[in-house]
Amino acid sequence: MDKLFQSKWAIRVISLVLALTLYFFVNIEANTKQNESRLDPGATTETQILEEVPVDIKIDAENYVVSGVPETVSVTLEGKKSTLAPIVRIRSFDVYVDLTEYDEGDHTVTLEYEGLPDNVTAYIEPKEIDINIEKRALQEYSVDVDFVNLDKVPVGYEIGEPEITPGSVTIVSSEANIEQVAMVKVFLDVRDIKESIKNRELPVVVYDAQGNDMSVRVDPETVTVSVPVERPSKTVPLTVKTKGEMIDDLEIANMESETELEIFGKKEVLNEIDEISTKELDVSTIEKSGKTEVEIDFPDGVTANDEEVEVDVELQQSKEFKGIPIDIDGMDESDVTFVKPKNGELSVIAKGNDTAVKELKKEDITAMINLDGVSEGEHKVDVELKGPDGITLESNEEKITVEIKE
C-alpha cells in the first residue's frame, strides 16, 4: 500500500477519481433543487417589508389610558413566497400590545403579533416601546370656531354667527392631560367666501395654554358647522365730481348719470354713509359730447356691483360768425339806411351741441328786421336771428338803428 501512494501515477489517478465523484455529486444536488423549484415556485423563501401597520392596544379602557404607543410600526415578514403573497395583499394579521396586566406608571413592553401561520416569521420595528399608563378621565368642553383668512373675505360680505352641531365634545385622556386643556376648536377657511356655509364637517383640535396640539381622544372627532354669509346693502345718492377747465369755446351743457347707487359693506360701515361720489372727472380732457366711464370713489370697506359709473356728457360749443347781412322785410331796401351797424352786418355767436355747431355754416344763419308800417325818420328796431333747430343765436347788437327816407 505504501508503494502505491509513493507512485506519482497512482496518486494522480486517485485524485482524478475523487474530483469526478465530487463533480457528479454537486451537479445532481443542484439539478434536484432546480427541479423542486420548477415543480413548486412558492417553495422559495423571501422577505416582505410592510410599512405603517397599525398597532392595537389591549387595555382596560374604562379605567386607564396609555401614552407612548405608536400608531403604526414596520413589520418584516419572512416565509415562502406562496404563503406571503395573500398575507401581504390583505394584511391578514394584527400587531398589538397587551397591557391588561400592567398597573399605572412607566413600563417597557414588547409588541406582539397574531394571525400568521407557523411557517411565517414576523420582525416588528420597534420591538419594544416605552409607555405610560394613567387613570382615565373625561370632561366635556364647548367647541369654538376659528375663522381662517378672515381678512380675505370679499369686500361687502359679512360673516354671521356660526352654528355648531354638537356644540360640545367629550375629551377622554389622563387626569393630567385633562387639566392642561385650554382650547377646543375647529378651523374654517373663509377666503373668498360669498355664500352661506351649511353643515360643513370639520375635525376638532385640542390645544393647551401654550397653543400646543394635544394628543387626546375626542368624542365625537368632528362637528358640523353652518355659517350665514350676508351682503348688507344700502342705496345712497351718487354725485359726479369734476375738476379742471373746459377747452376754449366749449362748456358742459348737461351731464347725466345714475342718481343713486346700491353699495355693499358691513352694517356698521354703511350706517355712517349718506352719499357717495365718483373720483374727479377731468373735464379738460373732454373734447366732444359722449359717454365716459368714471371710477367710483369707494370708502374703505364699501363696494358696489360695478366699480365705474357711466356719465353722459353733453357739450355746448360757442362759435362766432362775422359779416352776417341784415335782411329787410316790409320796406324797399333803397329807402333804408343803416346807422348802426353802418355796414348792415352783424357778428353772431352761435351756441349749441358741439357737433351741431361744428357743422354750422355762415349761410345757415339769417338776420332780419321788420320795417312794415315804420314811418320816416330814425328808429331802433329789433333784429330776428334764425338758424337750425337746437342752435341759439346771439347778436353783438341789441338793437339795429336805421334811418328811413321816402
MARZAVEX-720620 format. One record per residue (C-alpha): x, y, z; residue number from 1. Coordinates in pm, 1 decimal. Each point is the difference from the previous one (the first is absolute). Example, Ala and Ser with C-alpha at 12.3 -4.5 7.8 and 13.67 -1.06 7.14 Angstrom:
X 1230.0&Y -450.0&Z 780.0&resi 1
X 137.0&Y 344.0&Z -66.0&resi 2
This chain:
X 0.0&Y 0.0&Z 0.0&resi 1
X 284.7&Y 236.0&Z 85.1&resi 2
X 148.8&Y -68.5&Z -337.2&resi 3
X -332.2&Y 90.6&Z -159.3&resi 4
X -5.3&Y 347.5&Z 160.2&resi 5
X 363.4&Y 49.9&Z -82.7&resi 6
X -83.5&Y -33.9&Z -369.9&resi 7
X -73.4&Y 332.4&Z -169.8&resi 8
X -228.9&Y -160.2&Z -255.9&resi 9
X -199.8&Y -173.4&Z 268.0&resi 10
X -55.3&Y 327.4&Z 187.9&resi 11
X -108.6&Y 173.4&Z -322.3&resi 12
X -254.4&Y -271.0&Z -82.3&resi 13
X -145.6&Y 8.2&Z 351.8&resi 14
X -29.1&Y 384.8&Z -12.0&resi 15
X -180.4&Y -14.9&Z -333.6&resi 16
X -248.9&Y -256.1&Z 133.6&resi 17
X -74.6&Y 215.6&Z 306.9&resi 18
X -45.9&Y 314.1&Z -213.0&resi 19
X -243.0&Y -174.9&Z -235.5&resi 20
X -196.8&Y -136.5&Z 293.0&resi 21
X -31.5&Y 344.2&Z 162.4&resi 22
X -105.6&Y 158.0&Z -330.7&resi 23
X -278.4&Y -247.3&Z -60.6&resi 24
X -123.4&Y 31.4&Z 359.5&resi 25
X -25.1&Y 381.6&Z -13.9&resi 26
X -161.5&Y -5.3&Z -344.2&resi 27
X -265.8&Y -252.8&Z 107.4&resi 28
X -79.9&Y 203.6&Z 314.9&resi 29
X -40.0&Y 323.6&Z -202.5&resi 30
X -223.4&Y -166.8&Z -255.6&resi 31
X -213.8&Y -142.6&Z 276.5&resi 32
X -55.6&Y 341.0&Z 157.9&resi 33
X -63.7&Y 158.6&Z -338.1&resi 34
X -260.3&Y -263.5&Z -81.3&resi 35
X -165.9&Y 53.3&Z 338.9&resi 36
X -19.5&Y 373.0&Z -67.2&resi 37
X -153.5&Y -59.2&Z -339.2&resi 38
X -256.6&Y -231.2&Z 147.4&resi 39
X -83.1&Y 241.5&Z 292.7&resi 40
X 85.2&Y 369.1&Z -71.6&resi 41
X -146.1&Y 99.7&Z 336.0&resi 42
X 259.3&Y -201.5&Z 185.8&resi 43
X 251.7&Y 285.5&Z -27.2&resi 44
X 52.8&Y 187.5&Z 325.8&resi 45
X -14.2&Y 382.0&Z -12.6&resi 46
X -65.9&Y 306.0&Z 216.9&resi 47
X -259.2&Y 276.1&Z -29.1&resi 48
X 9.4&Y 332.8&Z 187.0&resi 49
X -335.8&Y 155.2&Z 88.2&resi 50
X -6.8&Y 363.2&Z 109.4&resi 51
X -264.3&Y 177.5&Z 210.0&resi 52
X -151.2&Y -310.0&Z 154.0&resi 53
X -248.0&Y 118.0&Z 268.2&resi 54
X 53.9&Y -91.8&Z 363.3&resi 55
X -294.7&Y -119.4&Z 212.0&resi 56
X -2.5&Y 67.9&Z 373.7&resi 57
X -145.1&Y -247.3&Z 246.2&resi 58
X -74.8&Y 182.4&Z 322.9&resi 59
X -278.8&Y 60.1&Z 249.2&resi 60
X -123.7&Y 304.8&Z -194.2&resi 61
X -274.2&Y 71.7&Z 252.7&resi 62
X 252.2&Y 87.7&Z 270.2&resi 63
X 337.5&Y 70.2&Z -165.4&resi 64
X 158.5&Y 187.7&Z -289.3&resi 65
X 345.4&Y -57.8&Z -144.7&resi 66
X 251.9&Y 222.2&Z -172.4&resi 67
X 312.5&Y -92.3&Z -193.2&resi 68
X -151.5&Y -264.5&Z -226.9&resi 69
X 78.6&Y 76.9&Z -365.0&resi 70
X -295.1&Y 6.0&Z -237.2&resi 71
X 187.1&Y -212.7&Z -254.7&resi 72
X 315.6&Y -209.3&Z -23.8&resi 73
X 210.3&Y -165.7&Z -269.7&resi 74
X -29.4&Y -380.0&Z -31.1&resi 75
X 235.2&Y -228.9&Z -193.6&resi 76
X -153.8&Y -333.6&Z -96.4&resi 77
X 210.3&Y -305.4&Z -89.4&resi 78
X -134.1&Y -317.7&Z -157.5&resi 79
X -82.8&Y -180.1&Z -320.0&resi 80
X -100.2&Y 225.2&Z -286.5&resi 81
X -325.4&Y -183.9&Z -54.2&resi 82
X -92.0&Y 43.2&Z 365.4&resi 83
X 100.0&Y 365.6&Z 26.4&resi 84
X -186.9&Y 121.1&Z -310.0&resi 85
X -356.4&Y -11.4&Z 142.6&resi 86
X 116.9&Y 122.5&Z 342.2&resi 87
X 166.4&Y 306.3&Z -152.5&resi 88
X -298.1&Y 67.5&Z -227.0&resi 89
X -269.7&Y 1.4&Z 268.1&resi 90
X 219.4&Y 49.6&Z 309.7&resi 91
X -170.6&Y -286.0&Z 178.0&resi 92
X 180.1&Y 37.2&Z 331.2&resi 93
X 3.7&Y 238.9&Z 296.8&resi 94
X 270.5&Y 176.8&Z 197.9&resi 95
X -94.9&Y 81.5&Z 357.8&resi 96
X 124.4&Y 85.2&Z 346.0&resi 97
X -166.8&Y -172.8&Z 293.1&resi 98
X -18.0&Y 226.7&Z 305.7&resi 99
X -276.7&Y -176.5&Z 186.9&resi 100
X 237.7&Y -121.3&Z 270.0&resi 101
X 183.1&Y 329.6&Z 54.2&resi 102
X -63.9&Y 257.5&Z 272.9&resi 103
X 32.0&Y 379.2&Z -13.6&resi 104
X 344.5&Y 138.1&Z -73.7&resi 105
X 283.9&Y -27.7&Z -251.2&resi 106
X 70.3&Y -331.8&Z -166.1&resi 107
X 208.4&Y -148.7&Z -281.0&resi 108
X -214.8&Y -247.5&Z -190.5&resi 109
X 35.9&Y -227.9&Z -299.7&resi 110
X -209.9&Y 22.1&Z -314.8&resi 111
X -152.2&Y -329.9&Z -110.6&resi 112
X -181.8&Y -135.7&Z -301.6&resi 113
X -270.2&Y -255.9&Z -71.6&resi 114
X -174.3&Y -146.7&Z -301.5&resi 115
X 310.2&Y -129.4&Z -184.3&resi 116
X 57.8&Y -365.8&Z -93.6&resi 117
X 279.8&Y -192.5&Z 172.6&resi 118
X 222.7&Y 4.4&Z -309.0&resi 119
X 5.0&Y 383.4&Z -10.1&resi 120
X 216.9&Y 202.5&Z 234.7&resi 121
X -61.3&Y 368.5&Z 77.9&resi 122
X 258.3&Y 255.4&Z 116.7&resi 123
X -155.7&Y 318.2&Z 145.4&resi 124
X 185.3&Y 330.7&Z 4.5&resi 125
X 5.6&Y 128.5&Z 267.7&resi 126
X -34.4&Y -318.3&Z 195.9&resi 127
X -9.3&Y 164.8&Z 343.3&resi 128
X -158.7&Y 333.7&Z 95.2&resi 129
X -12.3&Y 218.7&Z 309.5&resi 130
X -355.5&Y 74.8&Z 110.8&resi 131
X -178.3&Y 176.5&Z 284.4&resi 132
X -328.6&Y -117.7&Z 147.7&resi 133
X -221.8&Y 250.9&Z 183.4&resi 134
X -344.3&Y 16.2&Z 152.4&resi 135
X -268.0&Y 75.9&Z -257.7&resi 136
X -186.0&Y 333.3&Z 25.9&resi 137
X -255.6&Y 176.4&Z -217.2&resi 138
X -148.1&Y 346.9&Z -19.2&resi 139
X -236.8&Y 187.1&Z -228.0&resi 140
X 114.6&Y 316.3&Z -180.9&resi 141
X -179.7&Y 245.5&Z -225.5&resi 142
X 135.0&Y 36.7&Z -354.0&resi 143
X 99.9&Y 336.8&Z -148.3&resi 144
X 32.2&Y 88.3&Z -368.2&resi 145
X 321.4&Y 173.1&Z -107.5&resi 146
X -38.4&Y 175.9&Z -337.2&resi 147
X 310.6&Y -27.0&Z -218.2&resi 148
X 79.6&Y 273.4&Z -259.8&resi 149
X -266.1&Y 228.5&Z 143.2&resi 150
X 178.3&Y 295.2&Z -165.0&resi 151
X -49.4&Y -171.9&Z -338.2&resi 152
X -380.2&Y 17.0&Z 15.9&resi 153
X -111.8&Y 200.6&Z -307.8&resi 154
X -86.2&Y 362.6&Z 68.7&resi 155
X -371.4&Y 42.8&Z 63.4&resi 156
X -53.9&Y -347.1&Z 147.8&resi 157
X -62.0&Y -61.7&Z 366.9&resi 158
X 28.0&Y -325.1&Z 196.2&resi 159
X -270.7&Y -69.4&Z 255.6&resi 160
X 3.8&Y -207.4&Z 316.0&resi 161
X 97.0&Y -364.9&Z -58.3&resi 162
X -224.8&Y -286.6&Z 103.4&resi 163
X 187.6&Y -307.9&Z 130.3&resi 164
X -151.3&Y -348.1&Z 27.3&resi 165
X 64.3&Y -137.3&Z 255.0&resi 166
X 109.1&Y 306.1&Z 191.2&resi 167
X 218.2&Y -196.7&Z 240.8&resi 168
X 221.2&Y -310.8&Z -4.8&resi 169
X 133.0&Y -239.7&Z 262.2&resi 170
X 378.0&Y -24.3&Z 42.0&resi 171
X 132.4&Y -331.5&Z 131.0&resi 172
X 356.2&Y -13.6&Z 133.6&resi 173
X 196.9&Y -12.9&Z 320.8&resi 174
X -86.5&Y 231.8&Z 286.2&resi 175
X 327.0&Y 188.0&Z -56.6&resi 176
X -80.2&Y 59.0&Z -367.4&resi 177
X -357.8&Y 106.9&Z 71.2&resi 178
X 130.7&Y 270.5&Z 233.5&resi 179
X 218.3&Y 141.4&Z -279.6&resi 180
X -280.5&Y 41.4&Z -255.1&resi 181
X -42.1&Y 371.0&Z -78.2&resi 182
X -167.6&Y 20.9&Z -342.8&resi 183
X -228.2&Y -227.3&Z -200.0&resi 184
X -43.2&Y 129.8&Z -354.0&resi 185
X -87.2&Y -63.9&Z -360.5&resi 186
X 152.7&Y 206.5&Z -279.2&resi 187
X -202.7&Y 136.5&Z -291.6&resi 188
X 169.1&Y 162.5&Z -299.6&resi 189
X -213.4&Y 293.3&Z -122.0&resi 190
X 229.4&Y 127.0&Z -276.5&resi 191
X -208.8&Y 137.4&Z -294.0&resi 192
X -323.3&Y -118.2&Z 160.7&resi 193
X -320.0&Y 138.1&Z -154.8&resi 194
X -262.2&Y -258.4&Z 96.4&resi 195
X -126.5&Y -135.0&Z 330.2&resi 196
X 158.5&Y -322.0&Z 127.5&resi 197
X -235.1&Y -280.5&Z 92.6&resi 198
X 92.9&Y -308.0&Z 204.0&resi 199
X 369.6&Y -11.4&Z -79.6&resi 200
X 175.0&Y -278.6&Z 193.7&resi 201
X 318.1&Y 112.4&Z 175.7&resi 202
X 249.7&Y -187.3&Z 223.3&resi 203
X 26.4&Y 109.0&Z 364.5&resi 204
X 345.7&Y 110.2&Z 118.5&resi 205
X 106.9&Y 30.1&Z 365.5&resi 206
X 272.3&Y 237.0&Z 128.0&resi 207
X 170.0&Y 70.9&Z 328.3&resi 208
X 59.6&Y 349.7&Z 136.3&resi 209
X 320.4&Y 37.0&Z -207.9&resi 210
X -183.7&Y -83.0&Z -321.2&resi 211
X 147.9&Y -348.3&Z -33.6&resi 212
X -209.6&Y -265.3&Z -170.0&resi 213
X -104.8&Y -260.8&Z 258.1&resi 214
X -25.9&Y -368.0&Z -86.7&resi 215
X -321.7&Y -91.9&Z 179.6&resi 216
X -311.0&Y -194.2&Z -92.3&resi 217
X -290.8&Y 220.4&Z -108.4&resi 218
X -355.6&Y -126.9&Z -20.2&resi 219
X -131.4&Y 76.5&Z -255.9&resi 220
X 311.9&Y 69.5&Z -205.6&resi 221
X -184.9&Y 234.2&Z -238.0&resi 222
X -283.3&Y 252.9&Z 20.3&resi 223
X -211.0&Y 165.7&Z -269.0&resi 224
X 10.6&Y 376.9&Z -41.3&resi 225
X -247.5&Y 229.6&Z -175.8&resi 226
X 81.3&Y 368.3&Z -52.6&resi 227
X -228.2&Y 263.7&Z -156.8&resi 228
X 174.0&Y 228.2&Z -248.1&resi 229
X -179.1&Y 327.8&Z -70.1&resi 230
X 52.1&Y 290.3&Z -235.6&resi 231
X -153.8&Y 303.7&Z 173.5&resi 232
X -91.4&Y 282.1&Z -240.4&resi 233
X -121.7&Y 356.8&Z -2.5&resi 234
X -112.8&Y 234.2&Z -278.0&resi 235
X 147.0&Y 350.7&Z 22.4&resi 236
X 12.8&Y 308.2&Z -227.3&resi 237
X 283.5&Y 5.7&Z -255.0&resi 238
X 175.0&Y 317.9&Z -110.8&resi 239
X 252.1&Y 48.7&Z -278.7&resi 240
X 299.6&Y 210.7&Z 97.3&resi 241
X 193.9&Y 201.4&Z -259.3&resi 242
X 326.5&Y 187.4&Z -18.7&resi 243
X 187.4&Y 211.7&Z -254.1&resi 244
X -115.9&Y 255.6&Z -257.0&resi 245
X -177.5&Y -61.6&Z -326.7&resi 246
X 176.3&Y 62.3&Z -329.0&resi 247
X -62.9&Y 350.2&Z -147.9&resi 248
X -344.9&Y 42.6&Z -158.5&resi 249
X -124.3&Y -323.1&Z 166.3&resi 250
X -212.5&Y -33.3&Z 312.2&resi 251
X -206.3&Y -274.3&Z 160.0&resi 252
X -363.7&Y 37.4&Z -94.1&resi 253
X -118.0&Y -309.6&Z 183.7&resi 254
X 150.0&Y -292.9&Z 188.3&resi 255
X -209.7&Y -303.2&Z 87.2&resi 256
X 72.2&Y -317.5&Z 196.8&resi 257
X -165.7&Y -228.9&Z 250.2&resi 258
X -134.5&Y 215.3&Z 279.5&resi 259
X 8.2&Y -284.5&Z 254.2&resi 260
X 232.2&Y -289.9&Z 65.1&resi 261
X -43.3&Y -322.7&Z 195.3&resi 262
X 308.2&Y -52.3&Z 212.0&resi 263
X 106.0&Y -301.2&Z 206.6&resi 264
X 198.0&Y -29.5&Z 320.8&resi 265
X -21.1&Y -84.9&Z 366.2&resi 266
X -306.9&Y 143.0&Z 169.6&resi 267
X 194.1&Y 223.6&Z 235.5&resi 268
X 192.3&Y 147.1&Z -295.8&resi 269
X -312.1&Y 57.3&Z -210.0&resi 270
X -170.5&Y 175.7&Z 288.7&resi 271
X 262.5&Y 276.2&Z -19.7&resi 272
X -47.6&Y 67.9&Z -373.7&resi 273
X -271.4&Y 235.9&Z -130.8&resi 274
X 132.3&Y 57.8&Z -353.0&resi 275
X 273.4&Y -109.6&Z -233.1&resi 276
X 183.6&Y 168.6&Z -283.8&resi 277
X 218.6&Y -79.2&Z -295.1&resi 278
X 364.2&Y 77.6&Z -26.4&resi 279
X 57.9&Y 338.8&Z -163.5&resi 280
X -70.3&Y 10.7&Z -371.4&resi 281
X 257.3&Y 219.9&Z -173.8&resi 282
X -215.1&Y 208.6&Z -235.5&resi 283
X 308.5&Y 147.4&Z -168.4&resi 284
X 41.6&Y -332.0&Z -178.1&resi 285
X -353.7&Y 0.1&Z -145.2&resi 286
X -5.7&Y 120.6&Z -360.0&resi 287
X -342.3&Y -116.6&Z -117.3&resi 288
X -336.4&Y -116.6&Z 127.5&resi 289
X -35.6&Y -364.1&Z 90.1&resi 290
X 2.9&Y -261.9&Z 273.8&resi 291
X 296.5&Y -63.6&Z 224.4&resi 292
X 73.2&Y -239.5&Z 286.0&resi 293
X 93.9&Y 158.6&Z 331.9&resi 294
X 134.1&Y -195.3&Z 299.4&resi 295
X -203.3&Y 4.3&Z 317.3&resi 296
X 180.9&Y 131.3&Z 305.4&resi 297
X -80.7&Y -275.8&Z 249.6&resi 298
X 60.7&Y 52.6&Z 372.5&resi 299
X 198.4&Y -277.2&Z 172.3&resi 300
X -202.2&Y -315.5&Z 41.4&resi 301
X -261.5&Y 96.4&Z -259.9&resi 302
X -60.1&Y -128.3&Z -351.1&resi 303
X -272.2&Y -21.4&Z -267.1&resi 304
X -88.1&Y -233.2&Z -283.6&resi 305
X 203.0&Y 222.3&Z -232.9&resi 306
X 316.7&Y 195.2&Z 68.7&resi 307
X -83.5&Y 266.9&Z -258.4&resi 308
X -304.7&Y 204.2&Z -93.7&resi 309
X -92.4&Y 117.5&Z -349.5&resi 310
X -25.6&Y 376.5&Z -37.9&resi 311
X -165.4&Y 151.0&Z -307.2&resi 312
X 159.4&Y 339.0&Z -66.5&resi 313
X -167.3&Y 242.7&Z -240.2&resi 314
X 225.0&Y 285.6&Z -105.6&resi 315
X -103.8&Y 341.7&Z -122.4&resi 316
X 222.4&Y 184.2&Z -240.4&resi 317
X 9.3&Y 369.8&Z -82.2&resi 318
X 103.3&Y 127.3&Z -341.4&resi 319
X 2.6&Y 352.5&Z -139.6&resi 320
X -109.3&Y 74.2&Z -354.7&resi 321
X 88.0&Y 345.7&Z -129.2&resi 322
X -152.2&Y 189.7&Z -291.4&resi 323
X -352.8&Y -135.6&Z 21.0&resi 324
X -203.8&Y 235.0&Z -227.9&resi 325
X -318.5&Y 154.9&Z 143.5&resi 326
X -299.4&Y -64.5&Z -221.1&resi 327
X -289.5&Y 251.9&Z -12.8&resi 328
X -364.9&Y -105.6&Z -1.0&resi 329
X -301.0&Y 229.3&Z -63.3&resi 330
X 183.0&Y 279.1&Z -181.7&resi 331
X 213.6&Y 62.3&Z -304.0&resi 332
X 365.4&Y -22.4&Z 93.4&resi 333
X 73.1&Y 317.8&Z -198.2&resi 334
X -199.8&Y 202.0&Z 249.0&resi 335
X 200.3&Y -127.6&Z 297.3&resi 336
X 338.5&Y 112.2&Z 122.0&resi 337
X 177.6&Y -191.3&Z 276.8&resi 338
X 126.5&Y 229.7&Z 273.7&resi 339
X 117.2&Y -273.3&Z 235.3&resi 340
X 160.0&Y -212.3&Z -113.7&resi 341
X 90.6&Y 216.5&Z -294.9&resi 342
X 96.2&Y -290.3&Z -225.3&resi 343
X -329.3&Y -180.2&Z 59.2&resi 344
X 174.7&Y -309.9&Z 126.2&resi 345
X 10.8&Y -174.6&Z 335.6&resi 346
X 233.7&Y -223.0&Z 195.7&resi 347
X -202.8&Y -295.2&Z 122.5&resi 348
X 100.9&Y -247.7&Z 269.6&resi 349
X -147.8&Y -342.6&Z -48.6&resi 350
X -35.0&Y -230.8&Z 301.1&resi 351
X -115.6&Y -357.9&Z 8.3&resi 352
X 98.9&Y -364.0&Z -9.6&resi 353
X 366.5&Y -18.2&Z -91.1&resi 354
X -64.0&Y -226.8&Z -294.9&resi 355
X -275.5&Y 223.1&Z -138.6&resi 356
X 207.3&Y 316.6&Z 42.2&resi 357
X 300.2&Y -157.3&Z -170.5&resi 358
X -218.0&Y -78.9&Z -301.7&resi 359
X -162.6&Y 347.0&Z -3.9&resi 360
X 83.8&Y 229.3&Z -292.2&resi 361
X -36.0&Y 373.8&Z -40.9&resi 362
X -265.7&Y -51.0&Z -263.0&resi 363
X -216.3&Y -185.3&Z 255.0&resi 364
X -49.5&Y 324.8&Z 198.4&resi 365
X -234.9&Y 283.0&Z -96.4&resi 366
X -56.0&Y 341.0&Z 162.9&resi 367
X -315.6&Y 201.4&Z -81.1&resi 368
X -173.5&Y 320.1&Z 107.2&resi 369
X -370.0&Y 68.0&Z -59.9&resi 370
X -70.6&Y 361.8&Z -107.0&resi 371
X -360.5&Y -50.0&Z -103.7&resi 372
X -195.2&Y 312.4&Z 103.6&resi 373
X 308.1&Y 184.9&Z 127.2&resi 374
X -13.9&Y 373.6&Z -77.9&resi 375
X 267.7&Y 232.3&Z -138.6&resi 376
X 286.6&Y 81.0&Z 229.9&resi 377
X 251.3&Y -178.6&Z 220.5&resi 378
X -111.1&Y -306.6&Z 190.0&resi 379
X 138.9&Y -275.1&Z 217.8&resi 380
X -143.6&Y -335.6&Z -89.5&resi 381
X 43.4&Y -356.7&Z 113.3&resi 382
X 189.7&Y -245.8&Z -211.3&resi 383
X -123.4&Y -358.1&Z -41.9&resi 384
X 265.4&Y -268.8&Z -29.3&resi 385
X -82.7&Y -339.0&Z -147.5&resi 386
X 203.6&Y -319.8&Z -26.9&resi 387
X -29.5&Y -380.3&Z 23.3&resi 388
X -204.5&Y -153.2&Z 281.5&resi 389
X 188.2&Y -42.5&Z 324.0&resi 390
X 232.4&Y 292.1&Z -72.6&resi 391
X -20.2&Y 314.4&Z 208.7&resi 392
X 103.4&Y 323.1&Z -177.9&resi 393
X 109.8&Y 320.5&Z 168.4&resi 394
X 89.0&Y 329.1&Z -170.1&resi 395
X 261.1&Y 249.4&Z 105.3&resi 396
X -267.6&Y 270.8&Z -48.4&resi 397
X -308.2&Y 9.1&Z 218.8&resi 398
X -178.9&Y 246.9&Z -233.0&resi 399
X 46.6&Y 96.4&Z -365.3&resi 400
X -12.7&Y 372.1&Z -74.2&resi 401
X -132.7&Y 95.0&Z -344.4&resi 402
X -100.2&Y 322.0&Z -174.6&resi 403
X -299.3&Y -8.8&Z -233.2&resi 404
X -41.1&Y 245.0&Z -284.0&resi 405
X -291.2&Y 12.5&Z -241.7&resi 406
